[in-house]
Every structure is written in C-alpha cells, then in structure tokens.
C-alpha cells in the first residue's frame, strides 16, 4: 500500500488596484493568513502586483516591470522565510532594456530564490495583448524541488497546451501550478461566458488526468476595464476530481490538503505513462502535418 505524503497548498484569489504597493501589502497579508491556516506552498495569481495591463498596448506600462530577483520579489522572499512557506509569484520581469518577460518566481521556505520560469506561450487576442509586452520564455519547462514538494509552474496561456503539462510532469512535477489572469468580456453572452469557463476548467482537469498529478489553478477576480475576471480558482486531484473551487466574483483564501502519494495509485490503475508510444510522437514537433 502506498504511504501518504500530505502537503497543504494555499491559493490567493484577489482583486488588484492600480497601486503596486497596495497590491504587495495585500498579497503579504494573504500569505500570512494562509500560513496561519497551515499552508506550506502558496500560489499567487498571474501579475498580482498590478491590474491586468495587457488589456491595452501602452508603453507607460513597461514602468511596472522590475528585475528578478529585485524589489518585486525581495518582500516575498522575506515573507517566505518568516512563515516557512514556498511561494509561487508571477511578476513582470525587466530582463534588460527593451526585454521583458511574464515570469514566475519560485521561492523556497527559507526565503531562497530557487529560480524562475518564463511564460512560454504568449497570447495576442482582444483584451490580451501580451506579445506587445512579453518576449517568449526561454527557461524551458522547469520543476522546482522545494522543501515540501517537487512542483512545476506554468503560466495562464500555457494551460491550454497539453505538451507543456506533459513535459513538466515527465520532469517529475508532483503538482502543476498555473498562476492565471483570465476573464469574460463584459459584452459577451452568458452562454459564451459559461462555455469559455467550462473549457478552461476542463482542459486543466484533463492535464491532471493524463499525467496523474494534482493541478492548482489560481485566477484573479474583479472587473478591470472590459474584463470581468472570472475567479473560479480550483484544485484538481490526479484524476481530475475537483477538491476545491472558488466563487467567480469573490476573493478567496483556501488551504487544500493534497496527498501526493495518490499519484502512484492513479498512475497504476490508469497506466497512461506506461502505455505511451513515444516512438510514434515525432510528428508533434511539426507546426502542422500538411
């Protein structure tokens, strides 16, 4: 019988203001609260230090970026060390003059910066003009062996790509974290909005099932311009069962206990990794099979 390996994950689903200092103070307060509830790994939503600026193309927004590590991560490192928690924090990274990334910093429970993951898939859609701001990530997919678990981190638009989840899982991730900023167009119909949310949740539950890992998706909430961010942060077990799901229009601070050892049971009962035909997958590297 497989022994248990429990870890408590905390999610920060919050509204954001125009003021970076206020957002940082809010995030630090939320981290403290979750740590007091027993959280060991805490994930913040995508670009939590600002409103979602990529809704428009505005050169002034580049002033929101900072080097990593730097002033946007140093308070988080201090908080991680103080509360003995692992933090996953998505920030706007200024790598060099004219070179910016959407970056997740992973901070271990002693405050040490373990490393970064730069968002690989960059969208360019109405309301999500991220190619204006972010260069594609060049870190490759990464797994971080933190104090409490080996975690993989992917960011928002990455969550639609099964390849990213598969590779990160094959690298040994026990949990996939997805810091996210996604919402509804306020002019869209209820039917369209419902369909989009269901697709977002379903594909990530599919990643959990296909790879036999827990998935943690952390989204923002609140209305910003023409977007109503849909919240709905959730945790799925290695067979896609929802262990927790937040409301759409409220802030949320849940702590969810995961049994990481359950991956072995699910992967044994449904041996998708065993039966992969890796000798047949080379066409996947083509853009399209004409």
ChimeraX commands (.cxc) that place a marker at each C-alpha (Angstrom):
marker #1 position 0.00,0.00,0.00 radius 0.5
marker #1 position 1.29,3.44,-0.90 radius 0.5
marker #1 position 2.07,5.63,2.10 radius 0.5
marker #1 position 0.67,9.13,2.38 radius 0.5
marker #1 position 2.59,12.26,1.50 radius 0.5
marker #1 position 0.48,15.23,2.52 radius 0.5
marker #1 position 1.10,18.87,1.63 radius 0.5
marker #1 position -1.12,21.90,2.22 radius 0.5
marker #1 position -1.45,24.33,-0.66 radius 0.5
marker #1 position -2.82,27.85,-0.35 radius 0.5
marker #1 position -4.40,29.90,-3.14 radius 0.5
marker #1 position -4.64,33.69,-3.30 radius 0.5
marker #1 position -7.56,34.81,-5.46 radius 0.5
marker #1 position -7.73,38.59,-5.10 radius 0.5
marker #1 position -8.75,41.87,-6.67 radius 0.5
marker #1 position -5.98,44.23,-7.75 radius 0.5
marker #1 position -5.69,48.00,-7.52 radius 0.5
marker #1 position -3.69,50.49,-9.58 radius 0.5
marker #1 position -1.11,50.80,-6.79 radius 0.5
marker #1 position 1.72,48.22,-6.73 radius 0.5
marker #1 position 2.49,48.94,-3.07 radius 0.5
marker #1 position -1.10,48.30,-2.07 radius 0.5
marker #1 position -1.19,45.04,-4.04 radius 0.5
marker #1 position 2.06,43.88,-2.46 radius 0.5
marker #1 position 0.77,44.69,1.02 radius 0.5
marker #1 position -2.44,42.79,0.26 radius 0.5
marker #1 position -0.53,39.78,-1.03 radius 0.5
marker #1 position 1.77,39.71,2.01 radius 0.5
marker #1 position -1.27,39.87,4.30 radius 0.5
marker #1 position -2.89,36.99,2.40 radius 0.5
marker #1 position 0.31,34.94,2.66 radius 0.5
marker #1 position 0.43,35.50,6.40 radius 0.5
marker #1 position -3.21,34.44,6.74 radius 0.5
marker #1 position -2.73,31.28,4.69 radius 0.5
marker #1 position 0.41,30.36,6.60 radius 0.5
marker #1 position -1.54,30.69,9.85 radius 0.5
marker #1 position -4.05,28.21,8.39 radius 0.5
marker #1 position -1.26,25.72,7.76 radius 0.5
marker #1 position -0.43,26.37,4.10 radius 0.5
marker #1 position 3.00,25.14,3.06 radius 0.5
marker #1 position 3.01,26.10,-0.64 radius 0.5
marker #1 position 1.19,29.30,-1.65 radius 0.5
marker #1 position 0.46,30.39,-5.20 radius 0.5
marker #1 position -0.44,33.96,-6.17 radius 0.5
marker #1 position -2.36,34.83,-9.33 radius 0.5
marker #1 position -0.72,35.99,-12.54 radius 0.5
marker #1 position 0.75,39.53,-12.42 radius 0.5
marker #1 position -0.70,40.11,-8.97 radius 0.5
marker #1 position 1.15,43.39,-8.41 radius 0.5
marker #1 position -0.97,45.37,-10.87 radius 0.5
marker #1 position -4.17,45.43,-12.76 radius 0.5
marker #1 position -4.03,43.38,-15.94 radius 0.5
marker #1 position -2.25,45.99,-18.05 radius 0.5
marker #1 position -2.02,43.80,-21.18 radius 0.5
marker #1 position -5.67,44.56,-21.93 radius 0.5
marker #1 position -4.26,47.51,-23.93 radius 0.5
marker #1 position -0.99,48.39,-25.64 radius 0.5
marker #1 position 0.55,51.20,-23.62 radius 0.5
marker #1 position 4.28,51.92,-23.40 radius 0.5
marker #1 position 3.78,53.54,-19.99 radius 0.5
marker #1 position 3.03,50.10,-18.54 radius 0.5
marker #1 position 6.63,48.99,-19.01 radius 0.5
marker #1 position 7.38,51.08,-15.92 radius 0.5
marker #1 position 5.62,48.39,-13.88 radius 0.5
marker #1 position 8.43,45.89,-14.53 radius 0.5
marker #1 position 11.44,45.13,-12.32 radius 0.5
marker #1 position 14.44,42.80,-12.41 radius 0.5
marker #1 position 14.09,39.34,-10.85 radius 0.5
marker #1 position 15.29,38.98,-8.19 radius 0.5
marker #1 position 14.62,42.56,-7.22 radius 0.5
marker #1 position 12.16,44.88,-5.47 radius 0.5
marker #1 position 9.12,42.88,-6.57 radius 0.5
marker #1 position 10.45,39.62,-5.12 radius 0.5
marker #1 position 12.53,40.67,-2.10 radius 0.5
marker #1 position 9.49,41.26,0.19 radius 0.5
marker #1 position 8.15,37.86,-0.86 radius 0.5
marker #1 position 11.47,36.20,-0.01 radius 0.5
marker #1 position 11.34,37.75,3.45 radius 0.5
marker #1 position 7.75,36.58,3.89 radius 0.5
marker #1 position 8.57,33.04,2.76 radius 0.5
marker #1 position 11.41,32.82,5.27 radius 0.5
marker #1 position 9.32,34.31,8.09 radius 0.5
marker #1 position 6.38,31.95,7.59 radius 0.5
marker #1 position 8.36,28.93,6.29 radius 0.5
marker #1 position 6.26,28.69,3.14 radius 0.5
marker #1 position 7.07,28.11,-0.50 radius 0.5
marker #1 position 5.80,30.90,-2.77 radius 0.5
marker #1 position 4.91,30.91,-6.46 radius 0.5
marker #1 position 4.71,34.52,-7.64 radius 0.5
marker #1 position 4.05,35.76,-11.18 radius 0.5
marker #1 position 5.72,39.12,-11.84 radius 0.5
marker #1 position 6.52,41.45,-14.74 radius 0.5
marker #1 position 10.26,40.94,-15.26 radius 0.5
marker #1 position 12.56,43.53,-16.80 radius 0.5
marker #1 position 15.46,41.40,-18.00 radius 0.5
marker #1 position 17.26,44.15,-19.91 radius 0.5
marker #1 position 16.42,47.44,-21.59 radius 0.5
marker #1 position 13.69,46.56,-24.08 radius 0.5
marker #1 position 13.43,42.90,-22.99 radius 0.5
marker #1 position 10.59,41.86,-20.71 radius 0.5
marker #1 position 9.00,38.60,-19.62 radius 0.5
marker #1 position 5.97,37.29,-17.78 radius 0.5
marker #1 position 7.86,35.39,-15.10 radius 0.5
marker #1 position 7.04,33.12,-12.18 radius 0.5
marker #1 position 9.49,33.29,-9.30 radius 0.5
marker #1 position 9.67,30.23,-7.05 radius 0.5
marker #1 position 10.85,30.95,-3.52 radius 0.5
marker #1 position 11.64,28.15,-1.08 radius 0.5
marker #1 position 10.56,28.06,2.54 radius 0.5
marker #1 position 13.85,29.53,3.75 radius 0.5
marker #1 position 13.42,32.61,1.53 radius 0.5
marker #1 position 15.89,31.40,-1.07 radius 0.5
marker #1 position 15.08,32.20,-4.70 radius 0.5
marker #1 position 15.00,28.74,-6.25 radius 0.5
marker #1 position 14.66,30.05,-9.77 radius 0.5
marker #1 position 12.26,31.36,-12.37 radius 0.5
marker #1 position 10.02,30.11,-15.13 radius 0.5
marker #1 position 9.31,32.47,-18.01 radius 0.5
marker #1 position 5.92,32.07,-19.70 radius 0.5
marker #1 position 6.35,30.09,-22.92 radius 0.5
marker #1 position 3.08,30.65,-24.74 radius 0.5
marker #1 position 2.28,34.33,-25.27 radius 0.5
marker #1 position -1.24,35.26,-26.42 radius 0.5
marker #1 position -2.25,38.11,-28.69 radius 0.5
marker #1 position -6.02,38.41,-28.59 radius 0.5
marker #1 position -8.52,41.21,-27.98 radius 0.5
marker #1 position -8.04,42.17,-24.35 radius 0.5
marker #1 position -4.85,40.07,-24.04 radius 0.5
marker #1 position -2.14,41.90,-25.98 radius 0.5
marker #1 position 0.73,40.13,-24.28 radius 0.5
marker #1 position 3.03,39.93,-27.32 radius 0.5
marker #1 position 3.33,43.73,-27.06 radius 0.5
marker #1 position 4.91,43.33,-23.62 radius 0.5
marker #1 position 6.47,39.89,-23.23 radius 0.5
marker #1 position 9.17,38.02,-25.11 radius 0.5
marker #1 position 8.57,34.25,-25.23 radius 0.5
marker #1 position 10.11,32.45,-22.30 radius 0.5
marker #1 position 13.50,30.79,-22.78 radius 0.5
marker #1 position 13.89,28.94,-19.49 radius 0.5
marker #1 position 12.32,25.80,-20.85 radius 0.5
marker #1 position 9.87,23.91,-18.68 radius 0.5
marker #1 position 11.07,23.60,-15.11 radius 0.5
marker #1 position 10.48,21.62,-11.95 radius 0.5
marker #1 position 11.49,23.01,-8.57 radius 0.5
marker #1 position 12.36,20.64,-5.72 radius 0.5
marker #1 position 11.05,22.73,-2.85 radius 0.5
marker #1 position 11.06,21.84,0.84 radius 0.5
marker #1 position 7.56,20.36,0.63 radius 0.5
marker #1 position 7.18,19.01,-2.92 radius 0.5
marker #1 position 8.56,18.98,-6.43 radius 0.5
marker #1 position 6.43,21.50,-8.30 radius 0.5
marker #1 position 6.02,22.54,-11.89 radius 0.5
marker #1 position 4.94,26.08,-12.73 radius 0.5
marker #1 position 3.25,27.15,-15.94 radius 0.5
marker #1 position 1.51,30.47,-16.55 radius 0.5
marker #1 position -2.02,31.19,-17.86 radius 0.5
marker #1 position -1.95,30.71,-21.66 radius 0.5
marker #1 position 0.40,27.75,-21.09 radius 0.5
marker #1 position -2.56,25.97,-19.50 radius 0.5
marker #1 position -4.18,25.32,-22.87 radius 0.5
marker #1 position -1.25,23.25,-24.13 radius 0.5
marker #1 position -1.11,19.57,-23.14 radius 0.5
marker #1 position 2.51,19.42,-24.31 radius 0.5
marker #1 position 3.61,21.84,-21.58 radius 0.5
marker #1 position 1.81,19.88,-18.87 radius 0.5
marker #1 position 3.14,16.56,-20.17 radius 0.5
marker #1 position 6.77,17.66,-20.32 radius 0.5
marker #1 position 6.65,19.27,-16.88 radius 0.5
marker #1 position 5.05,16.15,-15.43 radius 0.5
marker #1 position 7.63,13.90,-17.07 radius 0.5
marker #1 position 10.33,16.02,-15.40 radius 0.5
marker #1 position 8.99,14.91,-12.04 radius 0.5
marker #1 position 6.45,17.54,-11.02 radius 0.5
marker #1 position 4.14,16.33,-8.28 radius 0.5
marker #1 position 1.88,19.39,-8.60 radius 0.5
marker #1 position 1.28,21.68,-11.58 radius 0.5
marker #1 position 0.65,25.30,-10.58 radius 0.5
marker #1 position -0.99,27.72,-13.03 radius 0.5
marker #1 position -0.98,31.39,-11.97 radius 0.5
marker #1 position -3.68,32.90,-14.17 radius 0.5
marker #1 position -5.43,36.08,-15.29 radius 0.5
marker #1 position -8.44,35.24,-17.44 radius 0.5
marker #1 position -11.97,36.52,-17.59 radius 0.5
marker #1 position -15.09,37.26,-19.53 radius 0.5
marker #1 position -15.71,40.09,-21.93 radius 0.5
marker #1 position -18.45,42.07,-20.20 radius 0.5
marker #1 position -20.32,42.37,-23.52 radius 0.5
marker #1 position -20.40,38.60,-24.17 radius 0.5
marker #1 position -23.48,36.45,-23.65 radius 0.5
marker #1 position -23.93,34.24,-20.59 radius 0.5
marker #1 position -23.80,31.21,-22.88 radius 0.5
marker #1 position -20.43,32.24,-24.32 radius 0.5
marker #1 position -19.03,33.04,-20.89 radius 0.5
marker #1 position -20.17,29.73,-19.45 radius 0.5
marker #1 position -18.71,27.81,-22.38 radius 0.5
marker #1 position -15.34,29.53,-22.05 radius 0.5
marker #1 position -15.07,28.96,-18.32 radius 0.5
marker #1 position -16.02,25.31,-18.68 radius 0.5
marker #1 position -13.36,24.81,-21.38 radius 0.5
marker #1 position -10.72,26.44,-19.17 radius 0.5
marker #1 position -11.52,24.22,-16.22 radius 0.5
marker #1 position -11.95,21.07,-18.32 radius 0.5
marker #1 position -8.64,21.21,-20.15 radius 0.5
marker #1 position -6.70,21.65,-16.92 radius 0.5
marker #1 position -8.57,18.78,-15.28 radius 0.5
marker #1 position -7.54,16.82,-18.37 radius 0.5
marker #1 position -3.89,17.62,-17.65 radius 0.5
marker #1 position -4.35,16.21,-14.16 radius 0.5
marker #1 position -5.88,13.01,-15.55 radius 0.5
marker #1 position -3.44,12.48,-18.42 radius 0.5
marker #1 position -0.41,12.98,-16.20 radius 0.5
marker #1 position -1.62,11.68,-12.84 radius 0.5
marker #1 position -0.71,14.86,-10.94 radius 0.5
marker #1 position -2.53,17.46,-8.88 radius 0.5
marker #1 position -3.35,20.71,-10.71 radius 0.5
marker #1 position -3.71,24.06,-8.93 radius 0.5
marker #1 position -5.10,26.97,-10.99 radius 0.5
marker #1 position -5.12,30.41,-9.32 radius 0.5
marker #1 position -7.04,33.17,-11.10 radius 0.5
marker #1 position -7.82,36.79,-10.25 radius 0.5
marker #1 position -11.29,38.20,-9.66 radius 0.5
marker #1 position -12.94,41.59,-10.10 radius 0.5
marker #1 position -13.78,43.82,-13.05 radius 0.5
marker #1 position -10.97,45.66,-14.81 radius 0.5
marker #1 position -12.00,47.70,-17.81 radius 0.5
marker #1 position -13.87,45.49,-20.25 radius 0.5
marker #1 position -12.90,42.28,-18.49 radius 0.5
marker #1 position -14.68,40.62,-15.61 radius 0.5
marker #1 position -12.09,38.20,-14.29 radius 0.5
marker #1 position -13.90,35.00,-13.53 radius 0.5
marker #1 position -12.11,33.79,-10.43 radius 0.5
marker #1 position -13.01,30.13,-10.19 radius 0.5
marker #1 position -9.59,29.14,-8.86 radius 0.5
marker #1 position -9.54,25.40,-8.28 radius 0.5
marker #1 position -7.59,22.35,-7.21 radius 0.5
marker #1 position -7.95,19.01,-9.00 radius 0.5
marker #1 position -6.67,15.63,-7.88 radius 0.5
marker #1 position -4.70,13.28,-10.19 radius 0.5
marker #1 position -7.89,12.02,-11.78 radius 0.5
marker #1 position -9.43,15.44,-12.33 radius 0.5
marker #1 position -11.76,15.46,-9.33 radius 0.5
marker #1 position -12.31,18.98,-8.00 radius 0.5
marker #1 position -11.07,19.19,-4.43 radius 0.5
marker #1 position -11.85,22.91,-4.24 radius 0.5
marker #1 position -13.34,25.61,-6.46 radius 0.5
marker #1 position -13.66,29.32,-5.65 radius 0.5
marker #1 position -16.58,31.57,-6.49 radius 0.5
marker #1 position -16.40,33.77,-9.57 radius 0.5
marker #1 position -16.84,37.19,-8.02 radius 0.5
marker #1 position -15.28,36.95,-4.57 radius 0.5
marker #1 position -11.77,36.93,-3.19 radius 0.5
marker #1 position -10.73,33.57,-1.78 radius 0.5
marker #1 position -8.03,32.20,0.54 radius 0.5
marker #1 position -8.41,28.43,0.72 radius 0.5
marker #1 position -5.96,25.89,2.06 radius 0.5
marker #1 position -6.32,22.48,0.44 radius 0.5
marker #1 position -4.56,19.30,1.59 radius 0.5
marker #1 position -3.11,17.15,-1.18 radius 0.5
marker #1 position -1.95,13.56,-0.85 radius 0.5
marker #1 position 0.89,13.46,-3.34 radius 0.5
marker #1 position 1.32,9.70,-2.89 radius 0.5
marker #1 position -2.07,9.21,-4.56 radius 0.5
marker #1 position -0.41,9.82,-7.93 radius 0.5
marker #1 position 1.08,6.33,-7.73 radius 0.5
marker #1 position -2.34,4.75,-7.24 radius 0.5
marker #1 position -3.94,6.65,-10.12 radius 0.5
marker #1 position -0.98,6.06,-12.44 radius 0.5
marker #1 position -1.07,2.34,-11.64 radius 0.5
marker #1 position -4.82,1.96,-12.11 radius 0.5
marker #1 position -4.79,4.08,-15.30 radius 0.5
marker #1 position -1.28,3.50,-16.69 radius 0.5
marker #1 position -1.18,6.26,-19.29 radius 0.5
marker #1 position 2.54,6.84,-18.77 radius 0.5
marker #1 position 3.32,3.13,-19.14 radius 0.5
marker #1 position 1.41,2.83,-22.41 radius 0.5
marker #1 position 2.70,5.95,-24.12 radius 0.5
marker #1 position 4.02,5.17,-27.61 radius 0.5
marker #1 position 6.93,7.55,-27.55 radius 0.5
marker #1 position 8.26,6.02,-30.78 radius 0.5
marker #1 position 5.23,7.43,-32.64 radius 0.5
marker #1 position 5.23,11.03,-31.41 radius 0.5
marker #1 position 7.91,12.72,-33.53 radius 0.5
marker #1 position 5.31,14.40,-35.78 radius 0.5
marker #1 position 4.31,16.50,-32.75 radius 0.5
marker #1 position 7.29,18.78,-33.37 radius 0.5
marker #1 position 5.86,19.94,-36.72 radius 0.5
marker #1 position 3.74,23.10,-36.85 radius 0.5
marker #1 position 1.13,21.29,-38.96 radius 0.5
marker #1 position 1.04,18.00,-40.88 radius 0.5
marker #1 position 0.19,19.04,-44.42 radius 0.5
marker link #1:1,2 radius 0.2
marker link #1:2,3 radius 0.2
marker link #1:3,4 radius 0.2
marker link #1:4,5 radius 0.2
marker link #1:5,6 radius 0.2
marker link #1:6,7 radius 0.2
marker link #1:7,8 radius 0.2
marker link #1:8,9 radius 0.2
marker link #1:9,10 radius 0.2
marker link #1:10,11 radius 0.2
marker link #1:11,12 radius 0.2
marker link #1:12,13 radius 0.2
marker link #1:13,14 radius 0.2
marker link #1:14,15 radius 0.2
marker link #1:15,16 radius 0.2
marker link #1:16,17 radius 0.2
marker link #1:17,18 radius 0.2
marker link #1:18,19 radius 0.2
marker link #1:19,20 radius 0.2
marker link #1:20,21 radius 0.2
marker link #1:21,22 radius 0.2
marker link #1:22,23 radius 0.2
marker link #1:23,24 radius 0.2
marker link #1:24,25 radius 0.2
marker link #1:25,26 radius 0.2
marker link #1:26,27 radius 0.2
marker link #1:27,28 radius 0.2
marker link #1:28,29 radius 0.2
marker link #1:29,30 radius 0.2
marker link #1:30,31 radius 0.2
marker link #1:31,32 radius 0.2
marker link #1:32,33 radius 0.2
marker link #1:33,34 radius 0.2
marker link #1:34,35 radius 0.2
marker link #1:35,36 radius 0.2
marker link #1:36,37 radius 0.2
marker link #1:37,38 radius 0.2
marker link #1:38,39 radius 0.2
marker link #1:39,40 radius 0.2
marker link #1:40,41 radius 0.2
marker link #1:41,42 radius 0.2
marker link #1:42,43 radius 0.2
marker link #1:43,44 radius 0.2
marker link #1:44,45 radius 0.2
marker link #1:45,46 radius 0.2
marker link #1:46,47 radius 0.2
marker link #1:47,48 radius 0.2
marker link #1:48,49 radius 0.2
marker link #1:49,50 radius 0.2
marker link #1:50,51 radius 0.2
marker link #1:51,52 radius 0.2
marker link #1:52,53 radius 0.2
marker link #1:53,54 radius 0.2
marker link #1:54,55 radius 0.2
marker link #1:55,56 radius 0.2
marker link #1:56,57 radius 0.2
marker link #1:57,58 radius 0.2
marker link #1:58,59 radius 0.2
marker link #1:59,60 radius 0.2
marker link #1:60,61 radius 0.2
marker link #1:61,62 radius 0.2
marker link #1:62,63 radius 0.2
marker link #1:63,64 radius 0.2
marker link #1:64,65 radius 0.2
marker link #1:65,66 radius 0.2
marker link #1:66,67 radius 0.2
marker link #1:67,68 radius 0.2
marker link #1:68,69 radius 0.2
marker link #1:69,70 radius 0.2
marker link #1:70,71 radius 0.2
marker link #1:71,72 radius 0.2
marker link #1:72,73 radius 0.2
marker link #1:73,74 radius 0.2
marker link #1:74,75 radius 0.2
marker link #1:75,76 radius 0.2
marker link #1:76,77 radius 0.2
marker link #1:77,78 radius 0.2
marker link #1:78,79 radius 0.2
marker link #1:79,80 radius 0.2
marker link #1:80,81 radius 0.2
marker link #1:81,82 radius 0.2
marker link #1:82,83 radius 0.2
marker link #1:83,84 radius 0.2
marker link #1:84,85 radius 0.2
marker link #1:85,86 radius 0.2
marker link #1:86,87 radius 0.2
marker link #1:87,88 radius 0.2
marker link #1:88,89 radius 0.2
marker link #1:89,90 radius 0.2
marker link #1:90,91 radius 0.2
marker link #1:91,92 radius 0.2
marker link #1:92,93 radius 0.2
marker link #1:93,94 radius 0.2
marker link #1:94,95 radius 0.2
marker link #1:95,96 radius 0.2
marker link #1:96,97 radius 0.2
marker link #1:97,98 radius 0.2
marker link #1:98,99 radius 0.2
marker link #1:99,100 radius 0.2
marker link #1:100,101 radius 0.2
marker link #1:101,102 radius 0.2
marker link #1:102,103 radius 0.2
marker link #1:103,104 radius 0.2
marker link #1:104,105 radius 0.2
marker link #1:105,106 radius 0.2
marker link #1:106,107 radius 0.2
marker link #1:107,108 radius 0.2
marker link #1:108,109 radius 0.2
marker link #1:109,110 radius 0.2
marker link #1:110,111 radius 0.2
marker link #1:111,112 radius 0.2
marker link #1:112,113 radius 0.2
marker link #1:113,114 radius 0.2
marker link #1:114,115 radius 0.2
marker link #1:115,116 radius 0.2
marker link #1:116,117 radius 0.2
marker link #1:117,118 radius 0.2
marker link #1:118,119 radius 0.2
marker link #1:119,120 radius 0.2
marker link #1:120,121 radius 0.2
marker link #1:121,122 radius 0.2
marker link #1:122,123 radius 0.2
marker link #1:123,124 radius 0.2
marker link #1:124,125 radius 0.2
marker link #1:125,126 radius 0.2
marker link #1:126,127 radius 0.2
marker link #1:127,128 radius 0.2
marker link #1:128,129 radius 0.2
marker link #1:129,130 radius 0.2
marker link #1:130,131 radius 0.2
marker link #1:131,132 radius 0.2
marker link #1:132,133 radius 0.2
marker link #1:133,134 radius 0.2
marker link #1:134,135 radius 0.2
marker link #1:135,136 radius 0.2
marker link #1:136,137 radius 0.2
marker link #1:137,138 radius 0.2
marker link #1:138,139 radius 0.2
marker link #1:139,140 radius 0.2
marker link #1:140,141 radius 0.2
marker link #1:141,142 radius 0.2
marker link #1:142,143 radius 0.2
marker link #1:143,144 radius 0.2
marker link #1:144,145 radius 0.2
marker link #1:145,146 radius 0.2
marker link #1:146,147 radius 0.2
marker link #1:147,148 radius 0.2
marker link #1:148,149 radius 0.2
marker link #1:149,150 radius 0.2
marker link #1:150,151 radius 0.2
marker link #1:151,152 radius 0.2
marker link #1:152,153 radius 0.2
marker link #1:153,154 radius 0.2
marker link #1:154,155 radius 0.2
marker link #1:155,156 radius 0.2
marker link #1:156,157 radius 0.2
marker link #1:157,158 radius 0.2
marker link #1:158,159 radius 0.2
marker link #1:159,160 radius 0.2
marker link #1:160,161 radius 0.2
marker link #1:161,162 radius 0.2
marker link #1:162,163 radius 0.2
marker link #1:163,164 radius 0.2
marker link #1:164,165 radius 0.2
marker link #1:165,166 radius 0.2
marker link #1:166,167 radius 0.2
marker link #1:167,168 radius 0.2
marker link #1:168,169 radius 0.2
marker link #1:169,170 radius 0.2
marker link #1:170,171 radius 0.2
marker link #1:171,172 radius 0.2
marker link #1:172,173 radius 0.2
marker link #1:173,174 radius 0.2
marker link #1:174,175 radius 0.2
marker link #1:175,176 radius 0.2
marker link #1:176,177 radius 0.2
marker link #1:177,178 radius 0.2
marker link #1:178,179 radius 0.2
marker link #1:179,180 radius 0.2
marker link #1:180,181 radius 0.2
marker link #1:181,182 radius 0.2
marker link #1:182,183 radius 0.2
marker link #1:183,184 radius 0.2
marker link #1:184,185 radius 0.2
marker link #1:185,186 radius 0.2
marker link #1:186,187 radius 0.2
marker link #1:187,188 radius 0.2
marker link #1:188,189 radius 0.2
marker link #1:189,190 radius 0.2
marker link #1:190,191 radius 0.2
marker link #1:191,192 radius 0.2
marker link #1:192,193 radius 0.2
marker link #1:193,194 radius 0.2
marker link #1:194,195 radius 0.2
marker link #1:195,196 radius 0.2
marker link #1:196,197 radius 0.2
marker link #1:197,198 radius 0.2
marker link #1:198,199 radius 0.2
marker link #1:199,200 radius 0.2
marker link #1:200,201 radius 0.2
marker link #1:201,202 radius 0.2
marker link #1:202,203 radius 0.2
marker link #1:203,204 radius 0.2
marker link #1:204,205 radius 0.2
marker link #1:205,206 radius 0.2
marker link #1:206,207 radius 0.2
marker link #1:207,208 radius 0.2
marker link #1:208,209 radius 0.2
marker link #1:209,210 radius 0.2
marker link #1:210,211 radius 0.2
marker link #1:211,212 radius 0.2
marker link #1:212,213 radius 0.2
marker link #1:213,214 radius 0.2
marker link #1:214,215 radius 0.2
marker link #1:215,216 radius 0.2
marker link #1:216,217 radius 0.2
marker link #1:217,218 radius 0.2
marker link #1:218,219 radius 0.2
marker link #1:219,220 radius 0.2
marker link #1:220,221 radius 0.2
marker link #1:221,222 radius 0.2
marker link #1:222,223 radius 0.2
marker link #1:223,224 radius 0.2
marker link #1:224,225 radius 0.2
marker link #1:225,226 radius 0.2
marker link #1:226,227 radius 0.2
marker link #1:227,228 radius 0.2
marker link #1:228,229 radius 0.2
marker link #1:229,230 radius 0.2
marker link #1:230,231 radius 0.2
marker link #1:231,232 radius 0.2
marker link #1:232,233 radius 0.2
marker link #1:233,234 radius 0.2
marker link #1:234,235 radius 0.2
marker link #1:235,236 radius 0.2
marker link #1:236,237 radius 0.2
marker link #1:237,238 radius 0.2
marker link #1:238,239 radius 0.2
marker link #1:239,240 radius 0.2
marker link #1:240,241 radius 0.2
marker link #1:241,242 radius 0.2
marker link #1:242,243 radius 0.2
marker link #1:243,244 radius 0.2
marker link #1:244,245 radius 0.2
marker link #1:245,246 radius 0.2
marker link #1:246,247 radius 0.2
marker link #1:247,248 radius 0.2
marker link #1:248,249 radius 0.2
marker link #1:249,250 radius 0.2
marker link #1:250,251 radius 0.2
marker link #1:251,252 radius 0.2
marker link #1:252,253 radius 0.2
marker link #1:253,254 radius 0.2
marker link #1:254,255 radius 0.2
marker link #1:255,256 radius 0.2
marker link #1:256,257 radius 0.2
marker link #1:257,258 radius 0.2
marker link #1:258,259 radius 0.2
marker link #1:259,260 radius 0.2
marker link #1:260,261 radius 0.2
marker link #1:261,262 radius 0.2
marker link #1:262,263 radius 0.2
marker link #1:263,264 radius 0.2
marker link #1:264,265 radius 0.2
marker link #1:265,266 radius 0.2
marker link #1:266,267 radius 0.2
marker link #1:267,268 radius 0.2
marker link #1:268,269 radius 0.2
marker link #1:269,270 radius 0.2
marker link #1:270,271 radius 0.2
marker link #1:271,272 radius 0.2
marker link #1:272,273 radius 0.2
marker link #1:273,274 radius 0.2
marker link #1:274,275 radius 0.2
marker link #1:275,276 radius 0.2
marker link #1:276,277 radius 0.2
marker link #1:277,278 radius 0.2
marker link #1:278,279 radius 0.2
marker link #1:279,280 radius 0.2
marker link #1:280,281 radius 0.2
marker link #1:281,282 radius 0.2
marker link #1:282,283 radius 0.2
marker link #1:283,284 radius 0.2
marker link #1:284,285 radius 0.2
marker link #1:285,286 radius 0.2
marker link #1:286,287 radius 0.2
marker link #1:287,288 radius 0.2
marker link #1:288,289 radius 0.2
marker link #1:289,290 radius 0.2
view
